[in-house]
Amino acid sequence: MLALERRNLILQKLHEEKRVVVSELSQIFGVSEETIRRDLDKLERDGIATKSYGGAVINEDFNIDLPFNIRKNQNISGKHRMAEIAASMIKAGDHIFLDASSTAVFIARALKEKERLTVLTNSVEVLLELSDTAGWNIISTGGTMQEGFLAFFGSRTEEIIRSYYLDKVFCSCKALDMNHGIMESRDIIASAKKSMLCSGKKRILAADHTKFDQKAFAVCGSLRDIDTIITDEKPPQEWLAKFDEAGVECLYPEEDARFGDHT
């Protein structure tokens, strides 16, 4: 296993458990404790963790951006459910945008039976997922590759996004806050999301239940900047009231959820 892969897995464990122990990691990865300490040194220099006696704890003030290959394996069942709802909203011939989120890859996978779609994306993973589709128009934004994201961002990316007007824009977020709205961990990602939200007739936010009542560094927009939110569980009543106040349709995979007419 490469050092980068090992550090990514340590990062995932930190994210889930908030602390790690050197001796335990040494056994898990089959490397010396000194090697693990060097990994933790790197995470500490990056501001992600603080070393403690025998291990490290997560820096709670740091917005962790997990690598894509880790994010895509989190909450798989929830992403499947959200992707099914998203696919039900898309009809043959639609022009859509899929962002560089792990959920967007699940949406792309759920669309394979659709016909004559045009898909604009800044995601390398979405491009790969759709590389075997026939009769579709697949467009990459291009731009600057962002480390750890398998995605394009920057001024060139935003220029391309703004040069199109799509039937439906699907994007995600890092956090969703009652007061600050839709939030991301980095300015460069938030800036791209702002361009996405200005480029669609129908703007759909896909955010699983873990994003609610969270905060991140950069604001992408308010709830009034979206038309629909797709999530994997029925939100708390205060959020449903907030969506209703903002005129946002909320879709979730429950038998009593009212999906409306997406044809």
HUTA-V223267 format. One record per helix or strand of 2 or more residues. SS is the DSSP state (@ for helix, = for strand). FROM is the first residue (numbers start at 1). TO is the last residue. If there is no record, write none. Layout:
ss/from/to
SS/FROM/TO
SS/FROM/TO
//
This chain:
ss/from/to
@/3/17
=/19/21
@/22/29
@/33/45
=/49/52
=/55/58
@/68/71
@/76/88
=/95/98
@/102/110
=/118/121
@/124/129
=/137/140
=/144/146
=/151/153
@/155/162
=/166/171
=/175/177
=/181/184
@/187/197
=/200/206
@/209/211
=/218/221
@/223/225
=/228/231
@/237/246
=/249/252
//
